[in-house]
């Protein structure tokens, strides 16, 4: 693992990465890449790219995650951004949701190997899982990376959130058209865009974090 890349980013962004956290990040990377030989988890295998495009990319969401938050990572795939966030923020409780059973089995094994607590791995579709949640089990934060367009995402994510909860959607830079498409869905599901922030994760490499607050339960009130 390119530890020096992670520590340099952390030092520049006010993030504390302890030796234990770095060891867990290294162990998780090794496990992902080992399982990746038999299962398609990620196309990113270069150590520098892994540090930047998986780990630092995930860490850019940290400013919006409050202490002891209940976080759900929808369409988590190989566990990004959820697992790295949990490693550096052990105070949060984490639910990882994916629609492919074998990826969920991989995540269960990985979480167990890392000795992580307050992590649930679910084989489910977000829209079906949301229907089963009671009000007291709604989440504070929903993270989504490379799953669908915003007009679809808000319908998956906002029903999972309590009023005041945040959807953190990781997107590319050119999202104006996508945001315009999403206006009806935002109104329907009770969401309000509070921030659209371009973030540089490495020199010349950017993404956008779209922050949507769940302001009410929308037309589909429970």
C-alpha positions as CSV (number, residue, x, y, z in Angstrom):
1,X,0.0,0.0,0.0
2,X,1.2,3.5,-0.8
3,X,1.1,4.7,2.8
4,X,3.0,7.9,2.1
5,X,0.3,9.1,-0.3
6,X,-2.4,8.5,2.4
7,X,-0.5,10.2,5.2
8,X,0.4,13.2,3.0
9,X,-3.3,13.7,2.1
10,X,-4.3,13.2,5.7
11,X,-1.8,15.7,7.0
12,X,-3.0,18.3,4.4
13,X,-6.6,17.8,5.3
14,X,-6.7,17.5,9.0
15,X,-7.4,13.8,9.1
16,X,-5.8,11.6,11.8
17,X,-4.6,8.3,10.4
18,X,-3.2,6.1,13.2
19,X,-0.9,3.2,12.7
20,X,-3.8,0.8,13.4
21,X,-5.9,2.5,10.7
22,X,-3.1,2.3,8.2
23,X,-2.6,-1.4,9.0
24,X,-6.3,-2.1,8.5
25,X,-6.3,-0.1,5.2
26,X,-3.3,-2.1,4.0
27,X,-4.9,-5.4,5.0
28,X,-8.2,-4.5,3.3
29,X,-6.4,-3.5,0.1
30,X,-4.5,-6.8,0.1
31,X,-7.7,-8.8,0.7
32,X,-9.5,-6.9,-2.1
33,X,-6.7,-7.5,-4.6
34,X,-6.4,-11.2,-3.6
35,X,-10.1,-11.9,-4.0
36,X,-10.1,-9.8,-7.2
37,X,-8.1,-12.6,-8.9
38,X,-11.2,-14.8,-8.8
39,X,-14.0,-12.3,-8.5
40,X,-14.4,-9.0,-10.4
41,X,-14.3,-6.5,-7.6
42,X,-12.2,-3.6,-9.0
43,X,-10.4,-2.6,-12.2
44,X,-8.0,-0.5,-10.0
45,X,-5.1,-2.6,-9.0
46,X,-2.1,-0.2,-9.2
47,X,-1.0,0.7,-5.7
48,X,-0.9,4.5,-6.3
49,X,-4.3,4.4,-8.1
50,X,-5.8,2.3,-5.3
51,X,-4.6,4.8,-2.7
52,X,-6.0,7.7,-4.6
53,X,-9.1,6.4,-6.4
54,X,-10.4,4.1,-3.7
55,X,-9.1,5.4,-0.3
56,X,-8.6,9.2,-0.7
57,X,-11.7,9.3,-2.9
58,X,-13.7,7.8,0.0
59,X,-12.1,10.0,2.6
60,X,-13.3,13.2,0.9
61,X,-16.8,12.5,2.4
62,X,-15.5,12.8,5.9
63,X,-16.4,16.5,6.4
64,X,-20.1,15.7,6.2
65,X,-20.2,12.7,8.6
66,X,-21.0,13.6,12.1
67,X,-19.9,11.7,15.2
68,X,-21.6,8.4,15.8
69,X,-23.6,8.7,12.6
70,X,-25.6,5.7,11.2
71,X,-24.3,5.4,7.6
72,X,-25.6,3.2,4.8
73,X,-23.5,2.7,1.7
74,X,-25.7,1.8,-1.2
75,X,-24.4,-0.3,-4.1
76,X,-21.2,-0.7,-2.2
77,X,-19.5,-3.1,-4.5
78,X,-16.1,-3.8,-3.1
79,X,-16.9,-1.8,-0.1
80,X,-16.1,1.8,-1.2
81,X,-16.6,4.3,0.2
82,X,-18.1,2.5,3.3
83,X,-15.3,0.4,4.6
84,X,-12.5,3.0,4.4
85,X,-14.8,5.5,6.1
86,X,-15.5,3.0,8.9
87,X,-11.8,2.3,9.3
88,X,-10.9,5.9,9.9
89,X,-14.2,6.7,11.7
90,X,-14.8,3.7,14.0
91,X,-17.4,5.7,15.9
92,X,-19.9,5.3,13.0
93,X,-22.2,2.3,12.5
94,X,-22.2,1.1,8.9
95,X,-24.6,-0.8,6.7
96,X,-23.2,-2.1,3.4
97,X,-25.8,-2.9,0.8
98,X,-25.2,-4.6,-2.5
99,X,-27.5,-6.5,-4.9
100,X,-24.9,-9.2,-5.8
101,X,-24.7,-12.0,-3.2
102,X,-21.1,-13.0,-3.8
103,X,-19.9,-9.4,-3.2
104,X,-21.9,-9.4,0.1
105,X,-20.2,-12.7,1.1
106,X,-16.8,-11.1,0.3
107,X,-17.6,-8.1,2.4
108,X,-18.7,-10.3,5.4
109,X,-15.4,-12.2,5.2
110,X,-13.4,-9.0,4.9
111,X,-15.2,-7.2,7.8
112,X,-14.7,-10.3,10.0
113,X,-11.0,-10.5,9.1
114,X,-10.5,-6.8,10.1
115,X,-12.3,-7.4,13.4
116,X,-14.7,-4.5,12.6
117,X,-17.8,-4.1,14.8
118,X,-21.1,-2.3,14.1
119,X,-21.0,-3.3,10.5
120,X,-23.9,-5.0,8.7
121,X,-23.6,-6.5,5.2
122,X,-26.9,-6.9,3.3
123,X,-27.8,-8.6,0.1
124,X,-30.7,-6.4,-1.0
125,X,-31.9,-3.7,-3.3
126,X,-32.0,-0.3,-1.6
127,X,-35.5,0.5,-2.7
128,X,-36.9,-2.8,-1.2
129,X,-34.8,-2.5,2.0
130,X,-36.2,1.1,2.5
131,X,-39.7,-0.3,2.7
132,X,-38.8,-2.5,5.6
133,X,-37.2,0.2,7.8
134,X,-39.1,1.5,10.8
135,X,-38.7,5.2,11.5
136,X,-36.3,4.6,14.4
137,X,-34.0,2.7,12.1
138,X,-33.6,5.4,9.4
139,X,-30.0,6.5,8.6
140,X,-28.1,9.8,9.2
141,X,-26.0,9.4,6.0
142,X,-26.3,7.5,2.7
143,X,-23.3,7.3,0.5
144,X,-23.5,6.4,-3.2
145,X,-20.6,6.0,-5.7
146,X,-21.0,5.2,-9.4
147,X,-24.4,3.6,-9.1
148,X,-26.9,5.7,-11.2
149,X,-27.9,9.1,-12.3
150,X,-29.2,11.6,-9.6
151,X,-32.8,11.3,-10.8
152,X,-32.7,7.6,-9.9
153,X,-30.4,7.9,-6.9
154,X,-32.6,10.1,-4.8
155,X,-35.5,7.6,-5.1
156,X,-33.2,4.9,-3.7
157,X,-31.4,6.9,-1.1
158,X,-33.8,9.5,0.4
159,X,-36.4,6.9,1.7
160,X,-33.5,5.4,3.8
161,X,-32.8,8.7,5.6
162,X,-34.3,10.4,8.6
163,X,-35.4,14.0,8.1
164,X,-32.2,16.0,8.3
165,X,-30.2,13.1,7.0
166,X,-27.7,13.5,4.1
167,X,-27.3,11.8,0.8
168,X,-23.6,12.1,-0.3
169,X,-23.4,11.3,-4.0
170,X,-20.0,11.0,-5.6
171,X,-20.1,12.2,-9.2
172,X,-17.9,13.5,-12.0
173,X,-17.5,17.2,-12.7
174,X,-20.0,17.7,-15.5
175,X,-23.3,17.2,-13.6
176,X,-25.4,20.2,-14.5
177,X,-27.7,18.2,-16.8
178,X,-28.0,15.4,-14.4
179,X,-29.0,17.8,-11.6
180,X,-31.7,19.4,-13.8
181,X,-33.1,15.9,-14.5
182,X,-33.3,15.2,-10.8
183,X,-35.4,18.2,-9.8
184,X,-38.8,16.3,-10.0
185,X,-37.4,13.3,-8.0
186,X,-35.9,15.6,-5.4
187,X,-39.3,17.3,-4.9
188,X,-41.1,13.9,-4.8
189,X,-38.8,12.4,-2.2
190,X,-38.3,15.5,0.0
191,X,-34.7,16.3,-0.9
192,X,-32.9,19.6,-1.1
193,X,-29.5,20.1,-2.7
194,X,-27.4,21.9,-0.1
195,X,-24.0,21.7,-1.7
196,X,-22.3,20.7,-5.0
197,X,-18.6,20.7,-4.2
198,X,-15.8,19.8,-6.7
199,X,-13.0,18.0,-4.8
200,X,-9.5,17.4,-6.0
201,X,-8.4,13.9,-4.9
202,X,-5.0,14.1,-6.7
203,X,-3.2,16.6,-8.9
204,X,-5.6,17.2,-11.8
205,X,-8.0,14.5,-10.7
206,X,-11.4,15.8,-9.5
207,X,-14.8,14.5,-8.6
208,X,-17.9,16.2,-7.3
209,X,-19.7,15.6,-4.0
210,X,-23.4,16.3,-4.3
211,X,-25.0,16.8,-0.8
212,X,-28.7,16.4,-0.6
213,X,-30.6,16.9,2.7
214,X,-33.7,15.0,3.4
215,X,-36.0,17.9,4.5
216,X,-39.2,15.9,4.7
217,X,-40.7,12.5,3.7
218,X,-42.0,13.8,0.4
219,X,-44.9,12.4,-1.5
220,X,-44.1,8.9,-0.3
221,X,-44.6,9.6,3.4
222,X,-44.5,6.6,5.7
